Amino acid sequence: MRYFFPGLIAGALAALLLFSPTTGTGIHPEWWSAIKAIPALEQSPVNRSAKVRFFVKADDAAFFLLKGNGAVAVSGRVPDGLAAFSGNGKYYVRYHKVGEEVEFFNATGERFWKIDSMEYPYLSHGGKLIFLMNGDHTGIRIVDYNGNLSGTRIAGRTCTAIAFSDAGDFGGIGFLDGTYYFVSPGGNVIHRGRAPLGAMVKGIAISGNGRYAAVHFGTTRADRLRVIDIESGDHDEAELAHIHKVKTSIHVDGEGYCAILDIDRILRVSKSGRVKLALAVAAKRHGHSTISRWNGIYAVSYTMQTGTSLVTLFLDDGTVLMTKEFPAESFLDATLRDGLLFIRGSDSIFCYSIRGR
């Protein structure tokens, strides 16, 4: 109970702040917890979305899968090594900084396979696709869910971007030399290309259905966003207003609409490369950010240039549902899933329900 009152206060404040009377969409606090206090989390009295799960890596070893109402579905620890998790938290690989093997487990600790490898692993959202990157970041091998090596090998001059779809198991890889690749859940390259001569890949994204992809590329003079139709191989581009020194968040949906955080504005770009929305926001500091989308709503999280972390929710047409600062959190990850907004900060986690959509 000692965490009940801090959670109640945080929830009450959030209830006052998170309300949108103009759109018919309400955002309401469900539960809150310090990360170190997750086992004592006060659950929501309403059993929200039985099928949704939120993954939290609490420290180097401990992890949790939380239900929509805040209940702990699975918890565990990864001893004797490092761990890389799938986006949904249901699978992980264990490896070592200096080691010769990679092991694949499910969240309950059951080991599926072990292979000889000194590479760094990356897992897709569903855990069916694993990228193994070599030490000098010039080559990637691909492993499937069963531990079988794909015949595909990706190579380029210094990998600068790896990303997976936020649903399903498609992946993308970009390099300093401007080359990029998109890969199916089976480990096959479904599209490859190159940015204009002299440009490097700064960011990459692919839709959950694998139909569309995006590449953020540029130089020290200008940045552009390329939206790609995987099926036809065609692409169109939009110019960005800022030069990005580090990667920024990109999201592509199944209809080819791409959203990108362009420092002090969020762009929504169609598959034809036309900017459909330019939403002005507080300027972003170089560093971590996220974009998530569900049912016509975007959630964007980042740290502002003032040092305070921020979450903004808005509709496809630019209608802002919520803008909320989290001064105590040095970074934020925001995830929209099945009517819930889950926010993971540096020290705490928060969950809100979205009603009226």
Number of C-alpha atoms within 10 A of each C-alpha: 8 10 15 16 11 14 19 16 12 16 20 13 12 18 16 10 14 16 16 13 8 10 13 11 14 19 22 21 22 27 24 27 24 19 20 13 13 20 14 15 21 22 18 16 10 10 13 17 15 10 8 16 24 21 21 18 19 17 10 12 14 14 19 24 22 19 20 30 23 26 19 18 13 16 17 14 17 17 11 10 14 14 23 17 25 23 22 21 24 19 26 26 26 20 22 15 10 9 12 12 14 21 17 24 19 16 20 12 14 10 15 14 14 15 14 10 16 18 24 18 23 23 27 24 25 22 24 21 26 27 24 20 21 16 11 10 17 16 18 22 19 23 23 17 18 12 18 12 15 13 10 14 15 18 19 18 15 15 26 22 19 19 20 26 23 25 16 21 27 29 31 26 26 33 26 20 19 24 21 27 21 27 23 18 20 15 25 16 16 17 18 15 14 17 21 13 11 12 22 24 26 26 27 30 29 32 25 20 16 24 19 26 30 30 28 29 28 25 17 11 9 14 21 21 24 21 28 25 19 19 11 10 12 11 16 16 20 19 15 21 13 14 16 21 12 11 19 22 22 28 24 31 22 14 13 23 23 27 28 24 26 23 22 18 19 19 22 24 24 20 24 17 20 16 18 16 16 18 17 13 15 14 16 24 17 16 14 17 24 19 25 23 22 17 12 10 20 22 24 27 27 31 25 22 14 11 15 17 24 24 21 18 23 18 16 16 13 18 13 17 22 16 16 14 15 14 13 13 18 17 22 24 22 27 22 23 19 16 19 23 23 24 20 22 19 14 15 18 20 22 24 24 22 17 12 10 12
